[in-house]
Amino acid sequence: MSEEAYHLLLVEDNPDQVEMVKYRFLKQNPPPKITVVTSGQACLESLSKDQFSAVLLDYSLPGMTGLQVLEEILHRKHDVPVIMVTGRGDETIAVEAMKKGAYDYVVKKSGYEEILPAVVEKAVDRYCLRSRLAQSEERYQRLVECASDVVCLVDLEGKIIMVNPQVEELTGYPPADFVGKPLIDLIHPENRMSFQNSFSEVCNGVPTRLESQILRRDHKTKWVSVSGGPLLENQKVSGAIFILRDISDQKQAEMTLVKRNLDLQLLLEVADTLVSQHDLDQILGIFARQVTQAVMITYSRILLLESGWLIVKAAYPIRELDWETGLGKAFSVGMLPYVQKVLQEKRSVVMTRERFQEAFRTPEQERFLVSNLIGIQSVAMVPLISKGKILGLIVLGERRQWERRPLTENQIALCEAIAQQAAIAVENAHLFHALKVANLDTIKALGGALETKDLNTKGHSDRTVALALAVTRRLGLSEQEQEWAQYTAILHDIGKIGIPESILNKPAKLTPEEFEVMKRHPELGCEIISQIEFLAPVVPLVRADHERWDGRGYPDGLAGEAIPLIARIVGVVDAYDAMTSDRIYRKAPGKAYAIQELKRCAGTQFDPKVVEALLECIGATGS
């Protein structure tokens, strides 16, 4: 591209798109002159009045489509290259535009404006080159030698006849080294099949274009755009001309954009994963693994700050922890001046091997980084921050010998972005834990209210909770189910608050009428706790507390597995505690009696599997 600014006609009716495109072009040096029109008719009028280097033509325009404008430009013989811009999913329109004579096309996808300058610049260069070649056969050789791109003539066997001096800048080899050799030797092995197909088409008279990597003399690779066309003698193809343009910067911009999109996708996946977790240990374990894999380093360690101490909470891979630096190992921030500075300044730090050996001299300081420093090439420390508050520190380490360079800014930026998601999840985990504690306190307060009224329930809920949790673990229930079992064990008799004390504390057997009143307590309990939103899953469990395996229970006569499992568990545990605890009207029959009764009633009153699990928990599985 000439150092002189070119004149671009931008045909676009969306003001936001206009500003975005102009912003990208004005960053060029020198920036092009840009004339903006908003309709096809205005485009045609501008071309009649002024000279332009290229037209950037949007397909969607008021009054005329981009294809109609393109046809009219060609019909009026305006000598200017046209690049068609289409929306996502309009690739068929782009292909049609190329068939009608457009020089190139660009699809409006995320970040498309990044590559527009390179595409337009390429179109302008190609157009100028072809125009010069068409002007005069005499000037052909001089024009080829002055072209900014590599121009190469080959015979029908693909051997190079002539190549201009620019090939040395692109490949590192002088032009003389190429004459008589196959052009395909310059192409990277991965792209040779595509080039061979392209060459075959050119030999059949069809112009082609492809993108390929080439091999340089210094063993590096470059990306080039390869445009090929037939050379004709007496209307027959006698060879081919190939124009190679260095598009390495464009490809790098594309790869950067792809990497940015992948990083964004990764952050969304991390956020989705962490938002579903409430357990702090699980959150930190997931975070350690994801940040290690995303940043592509050897290991990571997560330490949380608690009262001036940094405590190891997670690592990935876990083998990076040993007995000296394992989970729970605490390091005093006061003993680590360099770390203290990092936390105070709230900024990430990357250190080479030499630098961290100087900053962490004592054995205790070394252990802070990792259990074994042998082979460590670089270390980074990234503060874990939420709402301006330091929650902890991430330590990243690289062992691989071939990765001697420190972690890059992009790696650290990605780590910091993931750390922000993790910090939010950590804060949420703390809040969730506090909420669980508050909920449990509420439940215990309800249970305590019952104990003040029913003298028979003193200590009953605590014992029932302990046994119910033991049975749920024995049966392999999830943590969430164990939590519901705990709540149910505390609240299963809460409905007795609505039963008269004369019945609750009667020191004799209840009359049939009194027993009917007592049987209302599961329904009363449901009415009480149904007003508390977080206890919604517990409501049906409390209601089913007095159902029987054989269907003869109350209040709904449920049978077998129609009774919720947690209700079956609490029912068995409740009965066991009732038989092993004193009441105001009797002494406890005792453990042996309780075991005998549970076995006798298994399959009628109680779920046999639950009975078996309880007996295993209390060590009474013998016959």
C-alpha positions as CSV (number, residue, x, y, z in Angstrom):
1,M,0.0,0.0,0.0
2,S,1.3,3.4,-0.9
3,E,2.1,5.7,2.0
4,E,-0.3,8.2,0.5
5,A,-3.8,8.2,2.0
6,Y,-6.4,6.6,-0.2
7,H,-10.0,7.8,-0.7
8,L,-12.7,5.5,0.6
9,L,-16.4,5.8,-0.2
10,L,-18.3,4.3,2.7
11,V,-22.0,3.5,1.9
12,E,-23.7,2.8,5.2
13,D,-27.0,4.1,6.7
14,N,-26.4,3.0,10.3
15,P,-24.7,5.9,12.2
16,D,-23.3,3.6,14.9
17,Q,-21.7,1.4,12.2
18,V,-20.3,4.4,10.4
19,E,-18.6,5.7,13.6
20,M,-17.2,2.3,14.5
21,V,-15.8,1.8,10.9
22,K,-14.4,5.3,10.7
23,Y,-12.7,4.8,14.1
24,R,-10.9,1.7,12.9
25,F,-9.7,3.3,9.6
26,L,-8.6,6.5,11.3
27,K,-6.1,4.5,13.3
28,Q,-4.1,3.8,10.1
29,N,-1.0,5.7,9.3
30,P,-1.7,7.7,7.3
31,P,-5.5,7.5,7.8
32,P,-7.5,7.4,4.6
33,K,-9.9,10.1,3.5
34,I,-13.4,8.8,4.1
35,T,-16.6,10.0,2.4
36,V,-19.8,8.7,3.9
37,V,-23.1,8.4,2.1
38,T,-26.3,6.6,3.3
39,S,-28.0,5.4,0.2
40,G,-27.3,3.7,-3.2
41,Q,-28.4,6.8,-5.1
42,A,-26.0,8.9,-3.2
43,C,-23.2,6.4,-3.8
44,L,-23.8,6.6,-7.6
45,E,-23.9,10.4,-7.5
46,S,-20.6,10.5,-5.5
47,L,-18.9,8.2,-8.0
48,S,-19.9,10.5,-10.8
49,K,-18.4,13.5,-9.2
50,D,-15.2,12.3,-7.5
51,Q,-12.5,9.7,-7.7
52,F,-12.3,7.0,-5.1
53,S,-9.8,4.3,-4.3
54,A,-12.5,1.8,-3.1
55,V,-16.2,1.5,-2.2
56,L,-17.2,-0.2,1.1
57,L,-20.8,-1.0,0.2
58,D,-23.4,-2.3,2.8
59,Y,-26.0,-4.7,1.4
60,S,-28.9,-3.3,3.4
61,L,-29.6,0.2,2.2
62,P,-32.8,2.2,1.8
63,G,-34.2,2.2,-1.7
64,M,-31.7,-0.1,-3.4
65,T,-30.0,-3.2,-2.2
66,G,-26.2,-3.5,-2.3
67,L,-26.4,-5.9,-5.2
68,Q,-28.5,-3.4,-7.2
69,V,-26.0,-0.6,-6.5
70,L,-23.1,-2.9,-7.5
71,E,-24.8,-3.7,-10.8
72,E,-25.4,0.0,-11.5
73,I,-21.7,0.8,-10.7
74,L,-20.5,-1.8,-13.2
75,H,-23.1,-0.7,-15.7
76,R,-21.9,2.9,-15.5
77,K,-18.3,1.6,-15.8
78,H,-17.1,3.3,-12.7
79,D,-13.5,2.2,-12.4
80,V,-13.3,1.4,-8.6
81,P,-13.1,-1.8,-6.5
82,V,-16.2,-2.6,-4.5
83,I,-16.2,-4.5,-1.2
84,M,-19.6,-5.8,-0.2
85,V,-20.5,-5.9,3.5
86,T,-23.3,-8.3,4.5
87,G,-24.9,-9.4,7.7
88,R,-24.3,-12.7,9.5
89,G,-26.0,-15.4,7.6
90,D,-25.9,-13.5,4.3
91,E,-22.9,-15.4,2.9
92,T,-25.0,-16.4,-0.2
93,I,-25.4,-12.7,-0.9
94,A,-21.6,-12.2,-0.6
95,V,-21.0,-15.0,-3.1
96,E,-23.5,-13.5,-5.5
97,A,-21.7,-10.1,-5.2
98,M,-18.4,-11.7,-6.0
99,K,-19.9,-13.3,-9.1
100,K,-21.3,-10.0,-10.2
101,G,-17.9,-8.3,-9.9
102,A,-17.3,-7.3,-6.3
103,Y,-13.6,-7.4,-5.4
104,D,-14.2,-8.8,-1.9
105,Y,-16.7,-9.2,0.8
106,V,-16.9,-9.0,4.6
107,V,-19.5,-10.6,6.9
108,K,-20.7,-8.5,9.8
109,K,-19.8,-10.7,12.7
110,S,-18.4,-9.9,16.1
111,G,-15.2,-7.8,15.6
112,Y,-15.5,-7.6,11.9
113,E,-14.4,-3.9,11.9
114,E,-11.0,-5.1,13.1
115,I,-10.2,-6.6,9.7
116,L,-11.9,-4.0,7.5
117,P,-8.8,-1.8,7.0
118,A,-6.7,-4.8,5.9
119,V,-9.4,-6.0,3.5
120,V,-9.9,-2.6,1.9
121,E,-6.2,-2.1,1.7
122,K,-5.8,-5.5,0.1
123,A,-8.5,-4.7,-2.4
124,V,-7.1,-1.3,-3.3
125,D,-3.6,-2.8,-3.8
126,R,-4.9,-5.6,-5.9
127,Y,-7.0,-3.3,-8.0
128,C,-4.1,-0.9,-8.5
129,L,-1.8,-3.7,-9.4
130,R,-4.2,-5.1,-11.9
131,S,-4.9,-1.7,-13.4
132,R,-1.2,-1.0,-13.9
133,L,-0.7,-4.4,-15.5
134,A,-3.5,-3.8,-17.9
135,Q,-2.3,-0.3,-19.0
136,S,0.8,-1.4,-20.9
137,E,2.6,-4.6,-21.7
138,E,5.9,-2.6,-22.0
139,R,5.7,-1.4,-18.4
140,Y,4.7,-4.9,-17.1
141,Q,8.1,-5.9,-15.7
142,R,8.7,-2.5,-14.0
143,L,5.3,-2.5,-12.4
144,V,5.8,-6.1,-11.2
145,E,9.1,-5.1,-9.6
146,C,7.6,-2.1,-7.9
147,A,4.6,-4.0,-6.5
148,S,4.3,-4.1,-2.7
149,D,3.2,-7.8,-2.9
150,V,5.2,-10.7,-4.2
151,V,4.3,-11.3,-7.9
152,C,5.3,-14.7,-9.3
153,L,5.0,-16.1,-12.9
154,V,4.9,-19.9,-13.3
155,D,4.7,-22.3,-16.2
156,L,2.1,-25.0,-16.6
157,E,4.2,-27.4,-14.4
158,G,4.1,-24.9,-11.6
159,K,7.8,-23.9,-11.9
160,I,8.8,-20.3,-11.3
161,I,9.7,-18.3,-14.4
162,M,10.0,-14.9,-12.7
163,V,9.5,-13.4,-9.2
164,N,9.9,-9.8,-8.1
165,P,12.4,-8.6,-5.5
166,Q,9.7,-8.4,-2.7
167,V,10.0,-12.2,-2.3
168,E,13.2,-11.7,-0.3
169,E,11.5,-9.5,2.3
170,L,8.7,-12.1,2.6
171,T,10.8,-15.3,2.6
172,G,14.4,-14.3,3.3
173,Y,15.5,-15.9,0.0
174,P,16.7,-13.8,-3.0
175,P,14.6,-14.1,-6.2
176,A,17.3,-16.0,-8.0
177,D,16.9,-19.0,-5.6
178,F,13.3,-19.5,-6.8
179,V,13.7,-19.5,-10.6
180,G,13.2,-22.9,-12.0
181,K,11.8,-24.4,-8.8
182,P,8.2,-25.3,-8.0
183,L,6.2,-22.6,-6.3
184,I,4.6,-25.2,-4.2
185,D,7.9,-25.7,-2.3
186,L,7.4,-22.3,-0.7
187,I,4.0,-23.3,0.6
188,H,3.7,-24.9,4.1
189,P,3.1,-28.7,4.0
190,E,-0.2,-28.3,5.7
191,N,-1.5,-26.1,2.9
192,R,0.0,-27.7,-0.2
193,M,-3.1,-29.8,-1.1
194,S,-5.2,-26.6,-1.1
195,F,-2.6,-24.8,-3.2
196,Q,-2.4,-27.7,-5.7
197,N,-6.2,-27.5,-6.2
198,S,-6.0,-23.8,-6.7
199,F,-3.2,-24.1,-9.3
200,S,-5.3,-26.7,-11.2
201,E,-8.2,-24.3,-11.4
202,V,-6.0,-21.5,-12.6
203,C,-4.6,-23.8,-15.3
204,N,-8.2,-24.3,-16.4
205,G,-8.7,-20.6,-16.7
206,V,-10.4,-19.9,-13.4
207,P,-8.9,-17.2,-11.1
208,T,-8.5,-18.3,-7.5
209,R,-7.7,-17.0,-4.1
210,L,-6.7,-18.8,-0.9
211,E,-4.9,-18.1,2.4
212,S,-1.8,-20.2,3.2
213,Q,1.2,-20.3,5.4
214,I,4.7,-20.1,3.8
215,L,8.1,-21.3,5.1
216,R,10.7,-18.6,5.7
217,R,14.5,-19.1,5.6
218,D,14.6,-18.5,9.4
219,H,12.2,-21.5,9.8
220,K,9.4,-19.1,10.9
221,T,6.1,-19.1,9.1
222,K,4.1,-16.2,7.5
223,W,0.5,-16.1,6.5
224,V,-0.1,-14.9,2.9
225,S,-3.1,-14.3,0.7
226,V,-2.5,-16.1,-2.6
227,S,-4.4,-14.7,-5.6
228,G,-3.9,-16.7,-8.8
229,G,-4.9,-16.1,-12.4
230,P,-4.1,-17.6,-15.8
231,L,-1.6,-16.2,-18.4
232,L,-3.1,-16.4,-21.9
233,E,-1.3,-16.7,-25.2
234,N,-3.6,-16.9,-28.3
235,Q,-6.6,-17.5,-26.0
236,K,-4.9,-20.5,-24.4
237,V,-3.5,-20.8,-20.9
238,S,0.3,-20.7,-21.0
239,G,1.0,-20.3,-17.4
240,A,-0.2,-18.5,-14.3
241,I,0.5,-15.4,-12.2
242,F,0.3,-15.5,-8.4
243,I,0.3,-12.6,-6.1
244,L,1.3,-13.3,-2.5
245,R,0.4,-10.7,0.1
246,D,1.6,-10.8,3.7
247,I,-1.5,-11.0,5.9
248,S,0.3,-12.1,9.1
249,D,-0.9,-9.0,11.0
250,Q,-4.4,-9.6,9.9
251,K,-4.3,-13.2,10.9
252,Q,-2.8,-12.2,14.2
253,A,-5.7,-9.8,14.8
254,E,-8.2,-12.6,13.9
255,M,-6.5,-15.0,16.3
256,T,-6.5,-12.4,19.0
257,L,-10.2,-11.9,18.4
258,V,-10.8,-15.6,18.5
259,K,-8.7,-15.9,21.7
260,R,-10.7,-13.0,23.3
261,N,-14.0,-14.8,22.4
262,L,-12.7,-18.0,23.8
263,D,-11.7,-16.3,27.0
264,L,-15.1,-14.7,27.3
265,Q,-16.8,-18.1,26.7
266,L,-14.5,-19.5,29.4
267,L,-15.5,-16.8,31.9
268,L,-19.1,-17.4,31.2
269,E,-18.6,-21.2,31.8
270,V,-16.7,-20.4,35.0
271,A,-19.5,-18.1,36.2
272,D,-22.1,-20.7,35.4
273,T,-20.2,-23.4,37.2
274,L,-19.4,-21.3,40.3
275,V,-22.9,-19.7,40.6
276,S,-24.4,-23.2,41.1
277,Q,-22.0,-23.9,44.0
278,H,-22.5,-22.9,47.6
279,D,-19.9,-25.0,49.4
280,L,-16.7,-23.0,49.8
281,D,-14.3,-25.9,49.5
282,Q,-15.9,-27.0,46.2
283,I,-15.8,-23.5,44.9
284,L,-12.1,-23.1,45.6
285,G,-11.3,-26.6,44.2
286,I,-13.1,-25.8,41.0
287,F,-11.5,-22.4,40.8
288,A,-7.9,-23.8,41.3
289,R,-8.5,-26.4,38.5
290,Q,-10.1,-23.9,36.1
291,V,-7.5,-21.2,36.5
292,T,-4.6,-23.7,36.1
293,Q,-6.1,-25.1,32.9
294,A,-7.3,-21.7,31.5
295,V,-3.9,-19.9,32.0
296,M,-2.1,-23.1,30.9
297,I,0.4,-23.3,33.7
298,T,1.8,-26.0,35.9
299,Y,0.0,-25.4,39.2
300,S,-2.0,-23.0,41.3
301,R,-2.7,-22.6,45.0
302,I,-5.5,-20.7,46.6
303,L,-5.0,-19.1,50.0
304,L,-7.7,-17.2,51.9
305,L,-6.9,-14.3,54.3
306,E,-8.1,-14.8,57.9
307,S,-7.0,-12.4,60.7
308,G,-3.6,-11.7,59.2
309,W,-2.9,-15.3,58.1
310,L,-3.0,-16.8,54.6
311,I,-4.5,-20.3,54.8
312,V,-4.1,-22.9,52.1
313,K,-7.6,-23.8,50.9
314,A,-7.0,-25.5,47.5
315,A,-4.5,-26.5,44.9
316,Y,-4.3,-27.9,41.4
317,P,-3.0,-30.4,40.9
318,I,-3.4,-31.6,44.4
319,R,0.1,-33.3,44.4
320,E,1.5,-29.8,44.8
321,L,0.5,-30.0,48.5
322,D,2.4,-32.0,51.1
323,W,2.4,-32.3,54.9
324,E,4.2,-29.0,55.2
325,T,2.1,-27.0,52.8
326,G,-1.2,-29.0,52.8
327,L,-4.7,-27.9,53.2
328,G,-5.1,-25.8,56.3
329,K,-1.5,-24.7,56.4
330,A,-1.3,-21.1,57.6
331,F,1.3,-18.5,56.8
332,S,1.6,-15.2,58.7
333,V,1.4,-12.3,56.3
334,G,3.7,-10.4,58.7
335,M,6.5,-13.0,58.0
336,L,6.1,-12.4,54.2
337,P,6.9,-8.8,53.5
338,Y,6.7,-9.2,49.7
339,V,3.3,-10.8,50.0
340,Q,2.2,-8.1,52.4
341,K,3.1,-5.5,49.8
342,V,1.2,-7.3,47.1
343,L,-1.9,-7.5,49.2
344,Q,-1.7,-3.8,50.3
345,E,-1.2,-2.6,46.7
346,K,-3.9,-5.0,45.4
347,R,-2.0,-5.7,42.3
348,S,-0.8,-8.9,40.5
349,V,2.9,-9.6,40.4
350,V,4.9,-11.8,38.0
351,M,8.4,-13.0,39.1
352,T,11.2,-14.8,37.3
353,R,13.1,-17.5,39.1
354,E,15.9,-15.1,40.0
355,R,13.4,-12.6,41.4
356,F,11.4,-14.9,43.6
357,Q,14.6,-16.5,44.9
358,E,15.7,-13.1,46.1
359,A,12.2,-12.1,47.5
360,F,11.6,-15.5,49.3
361,R,14.8,-16.4,51.1
362,T,13.8,-18.3,54.2
363,P,12.5,-21.9,54.2
364,E,9.1,-20.7,55.5
365,Q,8.9,-18.1,52.7
366,E,9.8,-20.7,50.1
367,R,7.1,-23.1,51.3
368,F,4.6,-20.3,50.9
369,L,5.1,-20.5,47.1
370,V,5.0,-24.3,46.8
371,S,6.2,-27.4,48.6
372,N,9.1,-28.0,46.2
373,L,10.8,-25.1,44.3
374,I,13.0,-27.4,42.3
375,G,12.4,-26.6,38.6
376,I,10.2,-23.6,39.1
377,Q,10.7,-21.2,36.2
378,S,8.3,-18.3,37.1
379,V,5.8,-17.5,39.8
380,A,2.8,-15.1,39.8
381,M,0.7,-13.8,42.7
382,V,-2.8,-12.5,42.0
383,P,-4.9,-11.0,44.8
384,L,-8.5,-12.3,45.3
385,I,-10.6,-9.2,45.6
386,S,-14.3,-8.6,46.1
387,K,-15.8,-5.1,46.4
388,G,-12.4,-3.7,47.1
389,K,-11.8,-6.2,50.0
390,I,-8.9,-8.6,49.9
391,L,-10.2,-12.2,50.4
392,G,-6.9,-14.0,49.7
393,L,-4.2,-14.7,47.1
394,I,-3.7,-17.0,44.1
395,V,-0.2,-18.3,43.6
396,L,0.6,-19.6,40.1
397,G,3.7,-21.5,39.2
398,E,5.4,-22.7,36.0
399,R,7.8,-25.7,36.1
400,R,8.1,-26.6,32.4
401,Q,11.7,-26.0,31.2
402,W,10.6,-24.8,27.8
403,E,8.4,-22.1,29.4
404,R,11.2,-20.0,30.8
405,R,9.5,-16.7,30.1
406,P,7.3,-15.2,32.8
407,L,3.6,-15.4,32.6
408,T,2.3,-13.0,30.0
409,E,0.0,-10.0,30.6
410,N,-2.8,-11.8,28.8
411,Q,-2.4,-14.8,31.1
412,I,-2.5,-12.6,34.2
413,A,-5.5,-10.6,32.8
414,L,-7.4,-13.9,32.3
415,C,-6.5,-15.1,35.7
416,E,-7.7,-11.8,37.2
417,A,-11.0,-12.1,35.3
418,I,-11.5,-15.6,36.6
419,A,-10.5,-14.5,40.1
420,Q,-13.3,-11.9,40.0
421,Q,-15.8,-14.6,39.3
422,A,-14.4,-16.7,42.1
423,A,-14.3,-13.8,44.6
424,I,-18.1,-13.3,44.0
425,A,-18.7,-17.0,44.5
426,V,-16.7,-17.0,47.7
427,E,-18.6,-14.0,49.0
428,N,-21.9,-15.8,48.1
429,A,-20.7,-18.9,49.8
430,H,-20.1,-17.0,53.0
431,L,-23.5,-15.4,52.7
432,F,-25.1,-18.7,52.0
433,H,-23.5,-20.2,55.1
434,A,-24.6,-17.3,57.2
435,L,-28.2,-17.8,55.9
436,K,-28.1,-21.5,56.7
437,V,-27.0,-20.7,60.2
438,A,-29.8,-18.2,60.5
439,N,-32.3,-20.7,59.1
440,L,-31.1,-23.4,61.5
441,D,-31.4,-20.9,64.5
442,T,-35.0,-20.2,63.4
443,I,-35.8,-23.9,63.3
444,K,-34.2,-24.5,66.6
445,A,-36.2,-21.7,68.1
446,L,-39.4,-23.3,66.9
447,G,-38.3,-26.6,68.3
448,G,-37.4,-24.9,71.6
449,A,-40.9,-23.4,71.8
450,L,-42.4,-26.9,71.6
451,E,-40.1,-28.2,74.4
452,T,-41.3,-25.5,76.8
453,K,-44.9,-26.7,76.2
454,D,-44.4,-30.5,75.9
455,L,-42.5,-31.9,78.8
456,N,-41.9,-35.2,77.0
457,T,-39.9,-33.6,74.2
458,K,-37.0,-32.2,76.3
459,G,-33.8,-33.2,74.4
460,H,-35.9,-35.3,72.0
461,S,-35.2,-33.2,68.9
462,D,-31.4,-33.1,69.5
463,R,-31.3,-36.9,69.8
464,T,-33.6,-37.4,66.8
465,V,-31.4,-35.1,64.7
466,A,-28.2,-37.0,65.5
467,L,-29.7,-40.4,64.7
468,A,-31.5,-39.1,61.6
469,L,-28.3,-37.7,60.1
470,A,-26.5,-40.9,60.9
471,V,-29.1,-42.9,59.0
472,T,-29.2,-40.5,56.0
473,R,-25.4,-40.8,55.7
474,R,-25.7,-44.6,56.0
475,L,-28.2,-44.7,53.2
476,G,-26.1,-42.4,51.0
477,L,-28.4,-39.4,50.9
478,S,-27.1,-36.1,49.4
479,E,-26.0,-33.1,51.6
480,Q,-29.2,-31.3,50.6
481,E,-31.3,-34.3,51.7
482,Q,-29.3,-34.5,55.0
483,E,-30.1,-30.9,55.6
484,W,-33.8,-31.5,55.1
485,A,-33.7,-34.5,57.3
486,Q,-32.1,-32.3,60.0
487,Y,-34.9,-29.8,59.7
488,T,-37.6,-32.5,59.7
489,A,-36.1,-34.1,62.8
490,I,-36.3,-30.8,64.7
491,L,-39.8,-29.9,63.5
492,H,-41.6,-33.2,63.1
493,D,-43.7,-32.6,66.2
494,I,-44.0,-28.8,65.9
495,G,-47.7,-29.2,65.4
496,K,-48.1,-30.2,69.0
497,I,-47.9,-26.5,69.9
498,G,-51.5,-26.4,68.8
499,I,-52.5,-29.4,71.1
500,P,-53.8,-28.6,74.6
501,E,-51.2,-29.1,77.3
502,S,-53.7,-31.3,79.2
503,I,-53.4,-33.9,76.4
504,L,-49.7,-33.4,75.8
505,N,-48.7,-33.8,79.4
506,K,-51.3,-36.3,80.5
507,P,-49.6,-38.9,82.8
508,A,-51.9,-41.7,81.6
509,K,-53.1,-43.3,78.4
510,L,-55.1,-41.0,76.1
511,T,-58.8,-41.6,75.5
512,P,-59.9,-42.3,71.9
513,E,-61.2,-38.7,71.7
514,E,-57.9,-37.3,73.0
515,F,-55.9,-39.4,70.6
516,E,-58.0,-38.0,67.7
517,V,-57.0,-34.5,68.8
518,M,-53.4,-35.6,69.1
519,K,-53.5,-37.0,65.5
520,R,-54.1,-33.5,64.2
521,H,-50.5,-32.4,65.1
522,P,-48.9,-33.3,61.7
523,E,-51.4,-31.1,59.9
524,L,-51.1,-28.3,62.4
525,G,-47.3,-28.6,62.0
526,C,-47.7,-28.1,58.2
527,E,-49.8,-25.1,58.7
528,I,-47.2,-23.5,61.0
529,I,-44.1,-24.1,58.8
530,S,-45.8,-23.5,55.5
531,Q,-45.6,-19.8,56.3
532,I,-41.8,-20.0,56.2
533,E,-40.5,-20.0,52.5
534,F,-37.2,-21.8,53.0
535,L,-39.0,-24.7,54.8
536,A,-41.3,-25.5,51.8
537,P,-39.4,-28.8,51.0
538,V,-39.9,-29.9,54.7
539,V,-43.7,-29.4,54.8
540,P,-44.6,-32.8,53.2
541,L,-42.0,-34.5,55.3
542,V,-43.5,-33.2,58.5
543,R,-47.0,-34.1,57.4
544,A,-45.9,-37.7,56.6
545,D,-44.1,-38.3,59.9
546,H,-46.8,-40.6,61.3
547,E,-47.6,-42.5,58.1
548,R,-47.0,-46.3,58.3
549,W,-45.3,-48.7,55.8
550,D,-48.5,-50.8,55.6
551,G,-50.7,-47.7,54.9
552,R,-52.5,-47.6,58.3
553,G,-50.9,-44.4,59.5
554,Y,-52.2,-40.8,59.5
555,P,-53.2,-38.3,58.2
556,D,-53.2,-39.5,54.6
557,G,-52.9,-43.2,54.8
558,L,-49.7,-43.3,52.6
559,A,-48.0,-46.7,52.2
560,G,-44.6,-48.0,51.2
561,E,-42.4,-45.8,49.1
562,A,-45.3,-43.3,48.6
563,I,-44.1,-42.1,52.0
564,P,-41.1,-39.7,51.5
565,L,-37.9,-41.4,52.5
566,I,-36.9,-38.7,54.9
567,A,-40.2,-39.0,56.7
568,R,-39.7,-42.8,56.9
569,I,-36.3,-42.2,58.4
570,V,-37.5,-39.7,61.0
571,G,-40.5,-41.9,61.8
572,V,-38.2,-44.8,62.7
573,V,-35.7,-42.6,64.6
574,D,-38.6,-40.9,66.5
575,A,-40.0,-44.3,67.6
576,Y,-36.6,-45.5,68.7
577,D,-35.9,-42.4,70.8
578,A,-39.4,-42.6,72.3
579,M,-38.7,-46.2,73.5
580,T,-35.3,-45.3,74.9
581,S,-36.3,-42.1,76.7
582,D,-38.3,-41.6,79.9
583,R,-41.7,-40.0,79.8
584,I,-43.6,-38.2,82.6
585,Y,-46.0,-41.1,82.8
586,R,-43.5,-44.0,82.4
587,K,-39.9,-45.1,82.5
588,A,-38.1,-45.9,79.2
589,P,-38.6,-49.6,78.2
590,G,-34.9,-49.5,77.2
591,K,-32.6,-50.1,74.2
592,A,-33.1,-53.9,74.0
593,Y,-36.8,-53.5,74.0
594,A,-36.6,-50.8,71.3
595,I,-34.5,-52.9,69.1
596,Q,-36.8,-55.9,69.4
597,E,-39.9,-53.7,68.6
598,L,-38.2,-52.1,65.5
599,K,-37.4,-55.6,64.2
600,R,-40.9,-56.8,64.9
601,C,-42.5,-53.8,63.2
602,A,-40.2,-53.7,60.2
603,G,-42.4,-54.3,57.1
604,T,-45.6,-53.2,58.8
605,Q,-45.1,-49.9,60.6
606,F,-41.6,-49.2,59.4
607,D,-39.5,-49.4,56.2
608,P,-37.3,-52.5,56.7
609,K,-34.3,-50.8,55.0
610,V,-34.5,-47.8,57.3
611,V,-34.8,-50.1,60.3
612,E,-31.7,-52.0,59.2
613,A,-29.7,-48.8,58.6
614,L,-30.6,-47.5,62.1
615,L,-29.7,-50.8,63.7
616,E,-26.3,-50.6,61.9
617,C,-25.8,-47.1,63.2
618,I,-26.4,-48.1,66.8
619,G,-24.4,-51.3,66.5
620,A,-27.4,-53.7,66.9
621,T,-27.4,-55.7,63.7
622,G,-27.3,-59.1,65.4
623,S,-30.3,-61.4,65.5
